[in-house]
Amino acid sequence: MISDAEGRPIPVDRVFKETDHFVQRHLVLKAAQWGRGLFERQALFEPAGDAGLLSLQVPRAFGGSDLSFGDKVKVLQKLARIDFSAAMALVNSHNVAVQLVKSSPYVLSPLYAGDLMRGRIVACTALTEPNAGSDLGQIQTTAIRHGDGWILNGSKTWIINAAHADGVVVYAQTQAGAGVKGIAAFFVRAESLGFERVAVSTNSALTSMGIGGIRLTNVYCDASHLLYEPGKAFVDIMGAINRARTYVAAMCCAMVSQALTDVRVYGQKRTAFGQSLDQFQGWRWQVAQAATALQAGELLVSAACDLIDQGSEAQTAAAQAKLYSTSMAQTQLGSLLHAMGAEGFLDQYAFLRHLTAAHAASLADGSTAMLLERVAQDFRFKPGAS
Ligand SMILES: Cc1cc2nc3c(=O)[nH]c(=O)nc-3n(C[C@H](O)[C@H](O)[C@H](O)COP(=O)(O)OP(=O)(O)OC[C@H]3O[C@@H](n4cnc5c(N)ncnc54)[C@H](O)[C@@H]3O)c2cc1C
């Protein structure tokens, strides 16, 4: 958390500056090492908390910076230029702090939000299950009333930060057959009896995302830890998912932007056949294609950010921004890596980490098929409409 001597929150320019310092002092130094699978949670979350990166959209009254969504996205882009996975880990924990403050300001927020904002504890959001990914209505984790509280049973997988989180927002079905209307959300502490972690072994480029799974066996959750009642949980996810789609799209643009910077610099100094690479028209055209595609992605992201900040409907705009930007990053990062020659595979560059991240981004927070379906809904023939 960053605040001045009187405890007042710091203006947005200062947040951007703190982010730049954090990137230079922590991400730039550690990202390659994390990309080889050597990730330590303390090296990411506590320094990020000190830099104010875990309280970006927490309201000022609760000690946060209360940034607009657009400004939060700019911060995430600065992080994702170096390490998309670390940026995802931080924003996922940050988002839980915002949820606790907004949904439970007098009960859960005093218990956990301060430590989440400082990076002393870490949280995550668990929807996906071994047998339910895109089809959320099919989740099988159950929450059954038990006295004043609830008993939770089930498994979650592919959850960012689950490998080491202290608290998990678990989405569970409270009523068989009720579909999404029966889903509620609970803040479950990892120290609860019956809570186990399940390892997910994945590509080390994603290590700083802390991907993991959890198994809940008769975990008791006090009524005070019900975060969203049945019915409200799904509405909240739908809003959150539009925001997540938009910042994932923005972070894909940031990865391509970083790659373009590296390629431009390298193209000036590397020579072949008596001239620098950027003197070759064919080489320059690859770079021009990437720069144009990036510009298109950024415009879609900017349109979605504006709608979110205005409080307007952003479902289609967020879906289109993510659809375009993830596939743009999948294509252009490969093309820009090629433009670097073998040099692009060196540890000092992020091309390989970013390529893996772009592919992961096309699944997280709504797979490409789900987004296409969302956009297609707008083009369906509606009887009576001209
Ligand atoms: C890096 C990463 C981080 C993640 N973090 C989280 C997290 O923090 N919390 C969380 O809850 N989940 C998380 N997820 C899970 C993510 O939300 C799911 O991967 C996503 O919902 C897709 O589910 P699935 O992987 O089970 O694929 P499936 O739903 O099994 O789909 C497999 C393939 O089929 C396609 N498909 C599915 N349905 C249709 C259809 N109707 N028509 C056509 N094609 C279809 C999909 O597009 C996909 O290509 C993460 C995933 C990744 C990769």
Ligand as a Chemical Component Dictionary entry (heavy atoms), coordinates in Angstrom:
data_LIG
# 
_chem_comp.id                   LIG 
_chem_comp.type                 NON-POLYMER 
_chem_comp.pdbx_formal_charge   0 
_chem_comp.three_letter_code    LIG 
# 
loop_
_chem_comp_atom.comp_id 
_chem_comp_atom.atom_id 
_chem_comp_atom.alt_atom_id 
_chem_comp_atom.type_symbol 
_chem_comp_atom.charge 
_chem_comp_atom.model_Cartn_x 
_chem_comp_atom.model_Cartn_y 
_chem_comp_atom.model_Cartn_z 
_chem_comp_atom.pdbx_ordinal 
LIG C1  C1  C 0 -3.164  -19.949 -17.341 1  
LIG C2  C2  C 0 -4.555  -20.213 -16.860 2  
LIG C3  C3  C 0 -5.012  -19.596 -15.714 3  
LIG C4  C4  C 0 -6.285  -19.877 -15.226 4  
LIG N1  N1  N 0 -6.710  -19.312 -14.051 5  
LIG C5  C5  C 0 -7.912  -19.637 -13.536 6  
LIG C6  C6  C 0 -8.331  -19.140 -12.248 7  
LIG O1  O1  O 0 -7.607  -18.378 -11.583 8  
LIG N2  N2  N 0 -9.539  -19.520 -11.772 9  
LIG C7  C7  C 0 -10.366 -20.352 -12.442 10 
LIG O2  O2  O 0 -11.433 -20.652 -11.947 11 
LIG N3  N3  N 0 -9.997  -20.874 -13.658 12 
LIG C8  C8  C 0 -8.794  -20.532 -14.210 13 
LIG N4  N4  N 0 -8.380  -21.047 -15.420 14 
LIG C9  C9  C 0 -9.243  -21.982 -16.107 15 
LIG C10 C10 C 0 -9.918  -21.356 -17.319 16 
LIG O3  O3  O 0 -10.956 -20.517 -16.897 17 
LIG C11 C11 C 0 -10.379 -22.528 -18.198 18 
LIG O4  O4  O 0 -9.214  -23.065 -18.805 19 
LIG C12 C12 C 0 -11.383 -22.084 -19.253 20 
LIG O5  O5  O 0 -12.613 -21.763 -18.639 21 
LIG C13 C13 C 0 -11.599 -23.194 -20.283 22 
LIG O6  O6  O 0 -11.944 -24.388 -19.630 23 
LIG P1  P1  P 0 -11.152 -25.738 -19.949 24 
LIG O7  O7  O 0 -9.699  -25.450 -19.939 25 
LIG O8  O8  O 0 -11.681 -26.761 -19.025 26 
LIG O9  O9  O 0 -11.529 -26.071 -21.429 27 
LIG P2  P2  P 0 -12.885 -26.761 -21.936 28 
LIG O10 O10 O 0 -14.069 -26.015 -21.441 29 
LIG O11 O11 O 0 -12.822 -28.215 -21.693 30 
LIG O12 O12 O 0 -12.725 -26.502 -23.487 31 
LIG C14 C14 C 0 -11.723 -27.152 -24.262 32 
LIG C15 C15 C 0 -11.708 -26.549 -25.662 33 
LIG O13 O13 O 0 -13.007 -26.689 -26.237 34 
LIG C16 C16 C 0 -13.525 -25.420 -26.598 35 
LIG N5  N5  N 0 -14.969 -25.393 -26.318 36 
LIG C17 C17 C 0 -15.596 -25.544 -25.116 37 
LIG N6  N6  N 0 -16.906 -25.427 -25.275 38 
LIG C18 C18 C 0 -17.131 -25.208 -26.595 39 
LIG C19 C19 C 0 -18.308 -24.970 -27.379 40 
LIG N7  N7  N 0 -19.515 -24.900 -26.819 41 
LIG N8  N8  N 0 -18.162 -24.787 -28.711 42 
LIG C20 C20 C 0 -16.935 -24.830 -29.305 43 
LIG N9  N9  N 0 -15.783 -25.031 -28.595 44 
LIG C21 C21 C 0 -15.888 -25.208 -27.267 45 
LIG C22 C22 C 0 -12.781 -24.404 -25.737 46 
LIG O14 O14 O 0 -12.690 -23.131 -26.371 47 
LIG C23 C23 C 0 -11.405 -25.041 -25.645 48 
LIG O15 O15 O 0 -10.665 -24.700 -26.802 49 
LIG C24 C24 C 0 -7.132  -20.768 -15.929 50 
LIG C25 C25 C 0 -6.661  -21.357 -17.112 51 
LIG C26 C26 C 0 -5.398  -21.090 -17.577 52 
LIG C27 C27 C 0 -4.899  -21.763 -18.829 53 
# 
loop_
_chem_comp_bond.comp_id 
_chem_comp_bond.atom_id_1 
_chem_comp_bond.atom_id_2 
_chem_comp_bond.value_order 
_chem_comp_bond.pdbx_ordinal 
LIG C1  C2  SING 1  
LIG C2  C3  SING 2  
LIG C2  C26 DOUB 3  
LIG C3  C4  DOUB 4  
LIG C4  N1  SING 5  
LIG C4  C24 SING 6  
LIG N1  C5  DOUB 7  
LIG C5  C6  SING 8  
LIG C5  C8  SING 9  
LIG C6  O1  DOUB 10 
LIG C6  N2  SING 11 
LIG N2  C7  SING 12 
LIG C7  O2  DOUB 13 
LIG C7  N3  SING 14 
LIG N3  C8  DOUB 15 
LIG C8  N4  SING 16 
LIG N4  C9  SING 17 
LIG N4  C24 SING 18 
LIG C9  C10 SING 19 
LIG C10 O3  SING 20 
LIG C10 C11 SING 21 
LIG C11 O4  SING 22 
LIG C11 C12 SING 23 
LIG C12 O5  SING 24 
LIG C12 C13 SING 25 
LIG C13 O6  SING 26 
LIG O6  P1  SING 27 
LIG P1  O7  DOUB 28 
LIG P1  O8  SING 29 
LIG P1  O9  SING 30 
LIG O9  P2  SING 31 
LIG P2  O10 DOUB 32 
LIG P2  O11 SING 33 
LIG P2  O12 SING 34 
LIG O12 C14 SING 35 
LIG C14 C15 SING 36 
LIG C15 O13 SING 37 
LIG C15 C23 SING 38 
LIG O13 C16 SING 39 
LIG C16 N5  SING 40 
LIG C16 C22 SING 41 
LIG N5  C17 SING 42 
LIG N5  C21 SING 43 
LIG C17 N6  DOUB 44 
LIG N6  C18 SING 45 
LIG C18 C19 SING 46 
LIG C18 C21 DOUB 47 
LIG C19 N7  SING 48 
LIG C19 N8  DOUB 49 
LIG N8  C20 SING 50 
LIG C20 N9  DOUB 51 
LIG N9  C21 SING 52 
LIG C22 O14 SING 53 
LIG C22 C23 SING 54 
LIG C23 O15 SING 55 
LIG C24 C25 DOUB 56 
LIG C25 C26 SING 57 
LIG C26 C27 SING 58 
# 
